[in-house]
Amino acid sequence: MTQLKVNGRQIDVVAAPQTPLLWVLRDELGLTGTKYGCGIGQCGACTVHIDGKAVRSCLTPLGALADNEVTTIEGLGSAEQLHPVQAAWIQEQVPQCGYCQPGMIMATAALIVQNPNPTDTDINQGITNICRCGTYPRIRRAVKVAAMLVAESRETSTDQLIEESD
């Protein structure tokens, strides 16, 4: 048995250590937002965060996750409180078929933490997920909108802290 912290909850998982995290999330925990795409780490449909870093869950064995925190698309935001990337995706109407979008959103959320003001080149290099529908222009716009929303959120939080301390 392996203990995992997934989306803020401690969970006991009974699976072989070499079992890919993707299958644990989908089959054992019922978190089906993380998609199976290629199975070889190329497409990015299975992207999740491990300790805040975007990783391909199809290549990550369960046994490598001791003391790590896993966040899936289900844990990124909620219907009541969208993550800024999710809000930007809606605003820019990014999805076409939508299959790759959970992985794209997770990759974008990690990129914005590392680079709060990404250029097109940064986006192209930092998000290597594949969109078969070719919505890359909308994705780039949404990444920039999300970065702006995160920056505005930080400014608002800082302003509130200053007001509270006065």
DABELCOR-V946172 format. One record per residue. N is the residue number from 1. RES is the residue in one letter. SS is DSSP state (alpha for helix, beta for strand, coil for the rest). PHI is phi in radians with two decimals (none if undefined). D_LAST is the distance of its C-alpha to the last C-alpha in Angstrom with 2 decimals. Layout:
n:N res:RES ss:SS phi:PHI d_last:D_LAST
n:N res:RES ss:SS phi:PHI d_last:D_LAST
This chain:
n:1 res:M ss:coil phi:none d_last:50.95
n:2 res:T ss:beta phi:-2.10 d_last:47.78
n:3 res:Q ss:beta phi:-1.69 d_last:44.24
n:4 res:L ss:beta phi:-2.17 d_last:41.83
n:5 res:K ss:beta phi:-1.89 d_last:38.21
n:6 res:V ss:beta phi:-2.14 d_last:38.26
n:7 res:N ss:coil phi:0.90 d_last:35.31
n:8 res:G ss:coil phi:1.49 d_last:33.45
n:9 res:R ss:beta phi:-2.00 d_last:36.47
n:10 res:Q ss:beta phi:-1.34 d_last:38.94
n:11 res:I ss:beta phi:-2.37 d_last:42.42
n:12 res:D ss:beta phi:-1.62 d_last:45.87
n:13 res:V ss:beta phi:-2.14 d_last:48.25
n:14 res:V ss:coil phi:-1.83 d_last:51.99
n:15 res:A ss:coil phi:-2.83 d_last:53.23
n:16 res:A ss:coil phi:-1.13 d_last:54.95
n:17 res:P ss:coil phi:-1.01 d_last:52.76
n:18 res:Q ss:coil phi:-1.49 d_last:54.15
n:19 res:T ss:coil phi:-1.11 d_last:53.17
n:20 res:P ss:beta phi:-1.07 d_last:50.92
n:21 res:L ss:alpha phi:-0.92 d_last:47.39
n:22 res:L ss:alpha phi:-0.90 d_last:48.05
n:23 res:W ss:alpha phi:-1.28 d_last:50.76
n:24 res:V ss:alpha phi:-1.12 d_last:48.77
n:25 res:L ss:alpha phi:-1.06 d_last:45.92
n:26 res:R ss:alpha phi:-1.31 d_last:48.32
n:27 res:D ss:alpha phi:-1.50 d_last:51.22
n:28 res:E ss:alpha phi:-1.57 d_last:49.79
n:29 res:L ss:coil phi:-1.84 d_last:46.28
n:30 res:G ss:coil phi:1.25 d_last:46.94
n:31 res:L ss:coil phi:-1.61 d_last:44.14
n:32 res:T ss:coil phi:-1.55 d_last:46.24
n:33 res:G ss:coil phi:-1.16 d_last:43.59
n:34 res:T ss:coil phi:-1.34 d_last:44.43
n:35 res:K ss:coil phi:-1.74 d_last:47.70
n:36 res:Y ss:coil phi:-1.58 d_last:50.89
n:37 res:G ss:coil phi:-2.01 d_last:51.97
n:38 res:C ss:coil phi:-1.98 d_last:54.23
n:39 res:G ss:coil phi:1.40 d_last:54.02
n:40 res:I ss:coil phi:-2.18 d_last:54.06
n:41 res:G ss:coil phi:1.35 d_last:50.44
n:42 res:Q ss:coil phi:-1.61 d_last:51.15
n:43 res:C ss:coil phi:-1.47 d_last:49.81
n:44 res:G ss:coil phi:1.50 d_last:46.35
n:45 res:A ss:coil phi:-1.08 d_last:46.64
n:46 res:C ss:coil phi:-1.69 d_last:45.89
n:47 res:T ss:beta phi:-1.11 d_last:42.66
n:48 res:V ss:beta phi:-2.31 d_last:40.08
n:49 res:H ss:beta phi:-1.83 d_last:37.28
n:50 res:I ss:beta phi:-2.10 d_last:38.00
n:51 res:D ss:coil phi:0.93 d_last:34.94
n:52 res:G ss:coil phi:1.49 d_last:33.36
n:53 res:K ss:beta phi:-1.78 d_last:36.38
n:54 res:A ss:beta phi:-1.27 d_last:38.76
n:55 res:V ss:beta phi:-2.39 d_last:42.21
n:56 res:R ss:beta phi:-1.51 d_last:45.46
n:57 res:S ss:coil phi:-1.25 d_last:46.02
n:58 res:C ss:coil phi:-1.23 d_last:49.76
n:59 res:L ss:coil phi:-1.82 d_last:50.14
n:60 res:T ss:coil phi:-1.71 d_last:47.86
n:61 res:P ss:beta phi:-1.31 d_last:49.84
n:62 res:L ss:alpha phi:-0.93 d_last:48.39
n:63 res:G ss:alpha phi:-1.12 d_last:49.37
n:64 res:A ss:alpha phi:-1.58 d_last:47.00
n:65 res:L ss:coil phi:-1.92 d_last:43.88
n:66 res:A ss:coil phi:-1.05 d_last:43.45
n:67 res:D ss:coil phi:1.11 d_last:39.79
n:68 res:N ss:coil phi:-1.89 d_last:38.58
n:69 res:E ss:beta phi:-1.82 d_last:36.34
n:70 res:V ss:beta phi:-1.82 d_last:37.97
n:71 res:T ss:beta phi:-2.14 d_last:36.18
n:72 res:T ss:coil phi:-1.84 d_last:38.41
n:73 res:I ss:alpha phi:-1.00 d_last:37.87
n:74 res:E ss:alpha phi:-1.16 d_last:37.57
n:75 res:G ss:alpha phi:-1.72 d_last:34.53
n:76 res:L ss:alpha phi:-1.33 d_last:32.72
n:77 res:G ss:coil phi:-2.68 d_last:31.38
n:78 res:S ss:coil phi:-2.43 d_last:32.49
n:79 res:A ss:coil phi:-1.08 d_last:33.75
n:80 res:E ss:coil phi:-1.39 d_last:30.54
n:81 res:Q ss:coil phi:-2.40 d_last:28.26
n:82 res:L ss:coil phi:-1.13 d_last:30.15
n:83 res:H ss:coil phi:-1.21 d_last:29.39
n:84 res:P ss:alpha phi:-0.94 d_last:28.70
n:85 res:V ss:alpha phi:-1.17 d_last:32.21
n:86 res:Q ss:alpha phi:-1.10 d_last:33.78
n:87 res:A ss:alpha phi:-1.10 d_last:32.07
n:88 res:A ss:alpha phi:-1.15 d_last:33.31
n:89 res:W ss:alpha phi:-1.07 d_last:36.76
n:90 res:I ss:alpha phi:-1.20 d_last:36.98
n:91 res:Q ss:alpha phi:-1.00 d_last:35.71
n:92 res:E ss:coil phi:-1.57 d_last:38.27
n:93 res:Q ss:coil phi:0.86 d_last:40.98
n:94 res:V ss:coil phi:-1.15 d_last:41.83
n:95 res:P ss:coil phi:-1.14 d_last:44.24
n:96 res:Q ss:coil phi:-1.94 d_last:47.89
n:97 res:C ss:coil phi:-1.40 d_last:49.64
n:98 res:G ss:coil phi:1.58 d_last:46.40
n:99 res:Y ss:coil phi:-1.05 d_last:48.02
n:100 res:C ss:coil phi:-1.43 d_last:46.22
n:101 res:Q ss:alpha phi:-1.08 d_last:42.82
n:102 res:P ss:alpha phi:-0.99 d_last:41.31
n:103 res:G ss:alpha phi:-1.16 d_last:42.16
n:104 res:M ss:alpha phi:-1.10 d_last:40.96
n:105 res:I ss:alpha phi:-1.10 d_last:37.59
n:106 res:M ss:alpha phi:-1.14 d_last:37.23
n:107 res:A ss:alpha phi:-1.11 d_last:38.32
n:108 res:T ss:alpha phi:-1.15 d_last:35.87
n:109 res:A ss:alpha phi:-1.04 d_last:32.88
n:110 res:A ss:alpha phi:-1.21 d_last:33.83
n:111 res:L ss:alpha phi:-1.06 d_last:34.47
n:112 res:I ss:alpha phi:-1.14 d_last:31.06
n:113 res:V ss:alpha phi:-1.16 d_last:29.41
n:114 res:Q ss:alpha phi:-1.30 d_last:31.72
n:115 res:N ss:coil phi:-2.42 d_last:31.62
n:116 res:P ss:coil phi:-1.19 d_last:28.68
n:117 res:N ss:coil phi:-2.45 d_last:30.63
n:118 res:P ss:coil phi:-1.28 d_last:34.29
n:119 res:T ss:coil phi:-1.51 d_last:37.17
n:120 res:D ss:alpha phi:-1.02 d_last:40.36
n:121 res:T ss:alpha phi:-1.11 d_last:41.97
n:122 res:D ss:alpha phi:-1.05 d_last:39.16
n:123 res:I ss:alpha phi:-1.12 d_last:39.50
n:124 res:N ss:alpha phi:-1.07 d_last:43.28
n:125 res:Q ss:alpha phi:-1.42 d_last:43.18
n:126 res:G ss:alpha phi:-1.52 d_last:40.37
n:127 res:I ss:coil phi:-2.07 d_last:41.59
n:128 res:T ss:coil phi:-1.73 d_last:45.26
n:129 res:N ss:coil phi:-1.15 d_last:45.69
n:130 res:I ss:coil phi:-1.85 d_last:48.61
n:131 res:C ss:coil phi:-2.00 d_last:48.55
n:132 res:R ss:coil phi:-1.15 d_last:52.14
n:133 res:C ss:coil phi:-1.43 d_last:51.29
n:134 res:G ss:coil phi:1.31 d_last:49.99
n:135 res:T ss:coil phi:-1.48 d_last:46.63
n:136 res:Y ss:alpha phi:-0.97 d_last:45.26
n:137 res:P ss:alpha phi:-1.08 d_last:44.18
n:138 res:R ss:alpha phi:-1.20 d_last:42.08
n:139 res:I ss:alpha phi:-1.09 d_last:40.74
n:140 res:R ss:alpha phi:-1.04 d_last:39.65
n:141 res:R ss:alpha phi:-1.07 d_last:37.91
n:142 res:A ss:alpha phi:-1.15 d_last:36.15
n:143 res:V ss:alpha phi:-1.06 d_last:35.02
n:144 res:K ss:alpha phi:-1.18 d_last:33.41
n:145 res:V ss:alpha phi:-1.11 d_last:31.79
n:146 res:A ss:alpha phi:-1.07 d_last:30.50
n:147 res:A ss:alpha phi:-1.06 d_last:29.07
n:148 res:M ss:alpha phi:-1.13 d_last:27.28
n:149 res:L ss:alpha phi:-1.10 d_last:25.95
n:150 res:V ss:alpha phi:-1.12 d_last:24.69
n:151 res:A ss:alpha phi:-1.07 d_last:22.97
n:152 res:E ss:alpha phi:-1.09 d_last:21.34
n:153 res:S ss:alpha phi:-1.12 d_last:20.26
n:154 res:R ss:alpha phi:-1.12 d_last:18.66
n:155 res:E ss:alpha phi:-1.10 d_last:16.79
n:156 res:T ss:alpha phi:-1.11 d_last:15.60
n:157 res:S ss:alpha phi:-1.10 d_last:14.53
n:158 res:T ss:alpha phi:-1.12 d_last:12.63
n:159 res:D ss:alpha phi:-1.06 d_last:10.88
n:160 res:Q ss:alpha phi:-1.14 d_last:10.07
n:161 res:L ss:alpha phi:-1.12 d_last:8.78
n:162 res:I ss:alpha phi:-1.13 d_last:6.40
n:163 res:E ss:alpha phi:-1.10 d_last:5.32
n:164 res:E ss:alpha phi:-1.18 d_last:5.56
n:165 res:S ss:alpha phi:-1.43 d_last:3.83
n:166 res:D ss:coil phi:-1.27 d_last:0.00
